């Protein structure tokens, strides 16, 4: 990619210091603005060849049209639902992401959520803190001998499968974008086989318009067995109201959710004025474990994202 020199890069979110230091060392002119509004940034974005960001605001067609010199947009993380990727790439702007940076911590978090769910750890912890000593009602369900279904076998799904080694489980993975991906950690599976065999479903697919509420009432009731659900992917892939209905009926034995469909695009907070009764049910259900979109949020992943993007940016620009 041809570059004007020195190329200017704007950091819209605070990244790990490694990334700016690396880019500066390799001839980039780095600037940071983590406070200006979208409209304020639009007024000067034409100066820059590169943007580094997470999800502070949406990058739509109107914004990109003002970024006339932009050659890459580096998203620290995975999801790009707040970026008009099609328009960006049709304009010659490469969108870079760094799923490799958080795959390990997401996998560990997913495993932690699952163990918390099957061993009733959250409930037992709350009970002991309140002076209750309940043993029989907190009897666990062992993973050994169970079949775990993984929905999506990319960076996150495959890392989760690796973490399941040693638990004595059978792992099935379905990915509509891949074939021939079965390995030592998971068997390639059809969705129908997943429905027939799985005791647990762990979701690891990105959000896109065509999989909005992919996990819904029809999907959940396609499972032959009653199942546990773990979602560390995106909230909007799962219909919360349908999940609650199936928790109430017993079709879903328990759910562990790091993400919820009520999050704002930045993922930093809920749309607090729009929370429906389904969310209230989740917060009171003993067989539900919740965390605030932190599966990919480790000290190590922050630096890994920076290192992954540094390599991808340098390879793209060939400075």
C-alpha positions in Angstrom: 0.0 0.0 0.0 1.5 3.3 -1.0 1.9 5.7 1.9 2.5 9.4 2.3 5.3 9.9 4.8 5.1 10.1 7.7 1.6 8.6 7.9 -0.7 10.1 10.6 -2.6 7.8 12.9 -5.4 8.9 15.3 -6.2 6.9 18.4 -9.9 7.4 19.3 -9.6 5.1 22.3 -6.8 4.5 24.7 -4.8 1.5 23.6 -2.0 -0.4 25.3 1.1 1.9 25.2 2.9 -0.8 23.1 0.9 0.0 20.0 1.7 3.7 19.9 5.4 3.1 20.8 5.7 0.4 18.0 4.0 2.6 15.4 6.1 5.6 16.3 9.3 3.5 16.1 8.3 2.5 12.6 7.8 6.0 11.3 4.1 6.7 12.1 3.0 10.1 13.4 0.6 9.2 16.2 -2.1 11.4 17.8 -4.7 10.7 20.5 -8.1 12.1 21.0 -10.4 10.2 23.4 -12.8 13.0 24.3 -13.9 14.8 21.1 -17.4 14.1 19.9 -18.0 12.3 16.6 -18.9 15.5 14.9 -15.8 17.2 16.2 -13.6 14.4 14.9 -15.3 14.5 11.5 -14.0 18.1 11.2 -10.4 17.0 11.2 -10.3 13.3 10.4 -9.3 14.0 6.8 -5.7 14.6 8.1 -5.2 10.9 9.0 -4.2 7.8 7.1 -5.1 5.5 10.0 -7.6 5.2 12.9 -7.2 3.1 16.0 -10.4 2.6 18.1 -12.6 0.2 20.0 -16.3 1.3 19.9 -16.6 4.8 21.3 -18.9 5.9 18.4 -20.2 4.4 15.2 -18.1 4.7 12.0 -20.7 5.2 9.3 -20.7 6.2 5.7 -21.0 9.9 6.4 -18.0 9.7 8.7 -15.9 7.7 6.3 -16.7 10.1 3.4 -15.0 12.8 5.4 -11.9 10.6 6.1 -10.7 11.1 2.5 -7.1 10.0 3.2 -8.0 7.0 5.4 -6.3 3.8 4.5 -6.9 1.6 7.5 -9.2 1.4 10.5 -7.8 -0.7 13.3 -10.4 -2.0 15.7 -9.0 -3.2 19.0 -11.1 -6.2 19.5 -13.5 -8.3 17.5 -17.0 -6.9 16.7 -17.4 -4.5 13.8 -21.2 -4.0 14.1 -20.6 -0.3 14.7 -18.5 0.1 11.5 -19.8 0.3 8.0 -17.3 -2.3 6.8 -18.8 -2.7 3.3 -18.5 1.0 2.5 -15.1 1.2 4.1 -13.7 -1.6 2.0 -15.4 -0.3 -1.2 -13.6 3.0 -0.5 -10.2 1.2 -0.2 -10.1 1.4 3.6 -9.0 -1.8 5.2 -10.7 -2.7 8.5 -8.4 -4.6 10.8 -9.5 -6.5 13.9 -7.6 -8.4 16.6 -9.6 -11.4 17.8 -6.3 -13.3 18.4 -5.7 -10.8 21.2 -8.6 -11.9 23.4 -9.2 -15.5 22.4 -7.4 -17.0 25.5 -9.2 -14.9 28.0 -12.6 -15.4 26.4 -12.0 -19.1 26.4 -11.0 -19.1 30.1 -14.0 -16.9 31.0 -16.4 -19.1 29.1 -15.1 -22.1 31.0 -15.4 -20.2 34.3 -19.0 -19.3 33.5 -19.8 -22.9 32.6 -18.3 -24.3 35.8 -20.0 -21.6 37.8 -23.3 -22.7 36.3 -23.0 -26.4 36.6 -21.5 -26.2 40.2 -24.0 -23.6 41.4 -21.1 -21.4 42.6 -22.8 -18.0 42.3 -25.9 -19.2 44.1 -23.9 -21.0 46.8 -21.7 -18.0 47.3 -24.6 -15.7 47.8 -26.2 -18.1 50.2 -23.2 -18.6 52.4 -22.7 -14.8 52.6 -26.2 -14.4 53.8 -25.8 -17.1 56.5 -27.3 -20.0 54.6 -25.6 -23.4 54.5 -27.3 -25.3 51.7 -25.7 -28.5 50.4 -28.2 -30.8 48.8 -29.9 -28.1 46.7 -26.5 -27.1 45.3 -25.5 -30.6 44.2 -23.4 -30.2 41.0 -23.7 -31.6 37.5 -20.4 -33.0 36.2 -19.1 -32.2 32.8 -17.4 -35.5 32.4 -19.4 -37.7 29.9 -21.3 -34.7 28.6 -21.4 -33.4 25.0 -20.5 -29.8 24.6 -21.6 -28.0 21.4 -19.7 -25.0 20.2 -21.4 -22.6 17.9 -18.7 -20.9 15.8 -15.2 -22.3 15.5 -13.0 -19.3 14.9 -10.5 -17.8 17.3 -12.8 -17.9 20.4 -14.6 -21.2 19.7 -11.4 -23.1 19.0 -9.6 -21.7 22.0 -12.6 -22.8 24.2 -12.4 -26.3 22.8 -8.7 -26.5 23.8 -9.6 -25.5 27.4 -12.1 -28.4 27.6 -9.4 -31.0 27.2 -9.0 -33.0 30.4 -12.7 -32.7 31.3 -13.6 -36.0 29.7 -16.2 -34.4 27.4 -17.1 -34.9 23.8 -16.8 -31.6 21.9 -18.9 -30.9 18.7 -18.4 -27.7 16.7 -20.6 -26.1 14.1 -19.5 -23.2 11.8 -21.5 -22.3 8.8 -18.5 -20.5 7.2 -16.1 -23.5 7.4 -15.7 -27.1 6.4 -13.0 -29.6 7.2 -12.0 -27.8 10.4 -12.3 -30.8 12.8 -9.2 -31.2 14.9 -7.9 -32.9 18.0 -10.1 -30.7 20.2 -13.5 -30.8 18.4 -15.4 -32.8 15.9 -16.9 -30.9 13.0 -20.7 -31.2 13.3 -23.8 -30.2 11.5 -26.3 -28.1 13.3 -28.7 -31.0 13.3 -26.2 -33.2 15.1 -25.6 -30.4 17.6 -29.4 -30.4 18.3 -29.4 -34.2 18.8 -26.3 -34.6 20.9 -25.4 -31.5 22.9 -25.9 -31.1 26.7 -24.3 -27.7 26.6 -24.2 -24.9 24.0 -21.5 -22.3 24.0 -21.9 -19.4 21.5 -18.8 -17.9 19.8 -20.3 -16.3 16.6 -20.0 -12.6 15.7 -23.1 -10.4 15.3 -24.4 -9.7 11.9 -27.8 -8.7 10.6 -28.5 -12.2 9.3 -27.9 -13.8 12.7 -29.9 -11.3 14.8 -31.6 -13.5 17.5 -30.1 -16.6 15.9 -30.7 -18.4 19.2 -34.4 -18.1 19.6 -37.4 -20.2 20.7 -37.3 -22.4 17.6 -33.6 -22.9 17.9 -33.7 -23.8 21.6 -36.6 -26.2 21.2 -34.7 -28.0 18.4 -32.4 -29.6 21.0 -33.4 -33.1 21.9 -32.1 -32.7 25.5 -32.5 -30.0 28.1 -29.4 -27.9 27.8 -27.1 -25.3 29.4 -26.3 -22.1 27.5 -23.2 -20.0 27.6 -22.9 -16.8 25.6 -19.6 -14.8 25.5 -20.2 -13.7 21.9 -22.7 -10.9 21.3 -25.9 -10.2 23.1 -28.0 -9.6 20.0 -27.5 -13.2 18.7 -29.7 -14.4 21.5 -33.4 -13.5 22.0 -33.5 -12.9 25.7 -37.3 -13.2 26.0 -37.2 -16.6 24.3 -34.4 -17.7 26.6 -36.4 -16.7 29.7 -39.4 -18.6 28.4 -37.2 -21.7 28.1 -35.6 -21.2 31.5 -39.1 -21.1 33.0 -40.1 -24.3 31.1 -36.9 -26.1 32.0 -35.8 -26.6 28.4 -32.8 -24.5 29.3 -31.4 -25.8 32.6 -29.3 -22.7 33.1 -27.7 -19.8 31.3 -24.3 -18.0 31.7 -24.3 -14.7 29.9 -21.4 -12.3 29.6 -23.3 -10.3 26.9 -26.8 -9.0 26.7 -28.8 -7.6 23.9 -29.6 -4.5 25.9 -26.0 -3.1 25.8 -25.3 0.1 24.0 -23.1 -0.1 20.9 -20.1 0.9 22.9 -20.8 -2.1 25.3 -20.0 0.2 28.2 -23.5 0.4 29.6 -27.1 -0.7 29.2 -29.9 1.3 27.6 -31.3 1.7 31.1 -34.6 3.2 30.0 -35.5 0.2 27.8 -34.8 -2.8 30.0 -37.7 -5.3 29.7 -39.1 -7.8 32.2 -36.9 -10.5 30.7 -33.8 -8.8 32.2 -35.5 -8.6 35.6 -36.1 -12.3 35.5 -32.4 -13.0 34.7 -31.2 -11.0 37.6 -33.4 -13.0 40.0 -33.0 -16.5 38.6 -30.9 -18.9 40.6 -29.8 -20.8 37.4 -28.4 -17.7 35.6 -24.9 -16.4 35.9 -24.2 -12.8 34.6 -21.0 -10.8 33.9 -20.7 -7.3 32.3 -19.1 -8.1 28.9 -15.7 -8.8 30.4 -14.9 -12.2 28.9 -12.2 -10.6 26.7 -11.2 -8.1 29.3 -7.9 -9.2 30.9 -4.6 -7.4 31.5 -2.9 -9.7 29.1 -5.4 -9.3 26.3 -5.0 -5.5 26.4 -1.3 -5.9 25.4 -2.1 -8.8 23.0 -4.5 -6.7 21.1 -1.9 -4.0 20.7 0.7 -6.5 19.5 -1.7 -8.1 17.0 -2.7 -4.7 15.5 0.8 -3.5 15.4 1.8 -6.4 13.2 -1.3 -6.1 11.0 -0.8 -2.4 10.5 2.8 -2.7 9.6 2.2 -5.6 7.2 -0.6 -3.6 5.5 1.3 -0.4 5.1 4.7 -2.0 4.5 6.5 0.9 6.1 
